[in-house]
Amino acid sequence: MKIGHFIGGEWISAAAGRGIPVENPASGEIFAEVPAGGRAEAERALDAASAAAKAWARTPAVARAAYLQEVAGLLRERVDSFAETIMSEQGKPLTQARGEVMGTALHLDYHAQWARRIEGDTLASENSGEHILILRVPYGVVVGLIPWNYPLSLTARKVAPALIAGNTIVVKPHEVTPLSALRLAALFEEVGLPRGVLNVVTGTGTELGEALVGSKKTNLVTLTGSVRAGREVMRRAADNIIQVSLELGGKAPLIVCEDADLDYAAERAVFARFRNCGQVCTSNERTYVQEAVFQPFMEKFLARVQSLGIGDPRSDPDVGPKVSRVEVEKVEAMVARAVEQGARVLTGGGRMSGGPFDRGHWFQPTVLTNLHPSMDIVRQEVFGPVASVISFTDFDDALQQANDSDYGLSAYLFTHDYRKVMRAVNELEFGEVYVNRVGPEAVNAYHTGYRLSGIGGDDGRYGFETYMRKKTVYLSSN
């Protein structure tokens, strides 16, 4: 594969001593290196995007869409190759890695459909011989900051709507997982995307990311990442009053009522918690179970957690490795703190060891109980394979505990009581509410969060509108 900064249609290698190693999280092996870009590379990429912006905006949207559709077709043809890249740099199990590739193709195809649906408004004027038009126009140069948990699909989630809306874009993938975005750029190069429309630069957030966000050449920043990163982006973007869209993670509650199908709820709760090793912003971070069914639910839930297959992503287990040593250490510290505060470990609780688990970054699927709402593990995002299970008395208690969070992205409810469903729809203070199902979210819906989960959002009509601004035009015959 091609490795380097992709700027203005050219591949640029790392300067001497300016490389970032890429590690396989399952084995700890360093298998690639990408350039460590800084301010110079940021400015070069932004210059390339700026130079291409006017011509790309004038290109008919249906012509822009054709590039996305071609790339989507290539992804489906090469699903195994791209899944291999995701497994190697991120550690996602085979089926989940293939799912990410196919989801990426879906994002490209879906957003291509918006080419014929970029619409404005015509307003009646007070003046004779005049029309008032409100147009939707591109911002210009977009900066997309990508996290490490879905390195391919989240790149496409930002690139696809940005390009269809008529913007050019500079993508900075996370330094831990840079290869998927580079491979996607190579596909766009293959189908003949004009130079400078898509640029990918690699480097750290503190150096490269700050330079991209802080530049006057940037018109819109879209980030999926941590609250810390979101705050830094907002601070830096404020210098030039740059528009931002921030998706910053969550602390999703999953409520199981006494009338729920416990087998189904337990199976879905495990899937939502341990998919991608718990490294999903919509993960079931807090499982609330009604007291009347707490014990039978826990028996089913615990048995399913203990039966999860763990191993090399290529053997297609249920759970693969954590993405990095730093992430393992973070989760380990959070579990230790929870135990110190009084939590009880029912299964797991620490790193895995022995045989292949002596290499790479492995943490046991863990279940904690005996928890209190004030504990750190209940309030802070874990982003790892740790399930916190808490009881509730009645539905008022469930709603109160669920809403008692600084986050507000996703929430889940399992019940067959229509009255509880309607109360949850009205009273759960989250951007997404799932009833008797879990994620992933639909590409044509709207992925948005409240409070620390961010501002703005992705997907669907409302996500697409993120990438366009409005221009009012007064057309007078006088």
Summary of the structure (lengths in Angstrom):
residues: 478
radius of gyration: 23.2
end to end distance: 59.6
largest distance: 82.7
contacts: 1755
relative contact order: 0.14
helix: 42%
strand: 23%
